[in-house]
């Protein structure tokens, strides 16, 4: 499945919910691709950076630099390297982010090692949508269903060579028994 045709159905909520992501959709909702993946981020990169986004949301400080940022990469050996950051909301990230949001968590593309099938470019900011809940599917929901989705692998990603999420190390893994 092409991620441009990706959709996710949230079913009707039985009972009540306090979930800020879904309380506005008690009858359910179909989320289309542009409501699932912020800035049309590569689904594999989004799945990879999600734990780091979540860590920063809940107070983690990574040791990559003095500001607590961390370096993460997509699984492709010729893919995208990003720095995951948490910064004060200065109004420059996205016009849909309310001024009341104190901070924004995002991944900034710092290197593209080859040809990115999703067109990510150096300097691009991929915002974790916790500051834009009404526009996107819950990232935890996406993270949970991602392994079950039947997505076609992009040309840049092969199961025989998958990078460790920390691009400081050049460790790759492979699934030699998987036929591509």
Residue, then its C-alpha position, 0 to 999 in steps of 0.5 A: x500500500x502506498x502511504x499516500x493512500x493510507x487511511x485508518x479507521x477509529x471505531x465508535x467509542x463505547x462508553x466515555x473517554x478522556x483521551x484528548x485525541x479521540x474525545x471529539x470523535x465519539x462516533x468514530x472517524x476515518x483518518x486519511x494519509x494527511x491526517x496520520x503522518x504529519x508533514x507526510x513523514x515517511x511511515x518508517x521514520x515516524x515509527x522509528x522516531x516515535x519513542x524518542x518523541x515520547x521520551x522528550x514529551x515526558x521529560x527524557x534528556x538525551x546525552x547527544x548534546x547539552x540541550x538534551x537532543x538525540x540523533x535518530x535515523x530512518x532504517x534505510x542505510x542510505x536514508x535520513x538522519x535527524x536530530x530530535x529536539x524539544x524547543x520553546x514554541x516561538x511561533x515559527x513551527x506551524x501556524x496550527x500550533x496554538x500560542x498557548x503551547x509552551x514547547x514543540x517536539x520535532x525531528x530536524x533533518x540534518x542529512x540525507x545519505x542517498x535518495x529519500x523516497x519521501x522527499x525529506x530534505x536537509x533543514x526540514x522540521x517534522x513536528x510531533x503532533x502533540x501540539x496539533x491534536x485536532x489535526x492528526x491521528x494519535x501517534x501512539x495509535x499509529x505506532x501500535x498499528x504500524x507493524x500490522x499495516x500492509x505497506x509496500x517497502x519504499x525502494x530505499x528500504x530493504x530487509x537485508x540491511x536495516x540501520x540501528x536508529x542511532x546514526x552515530x554507530x554504523x550498525x546494520x541488521x538483516x533478515x536474511x530469511x525474508x524474501x523481498 
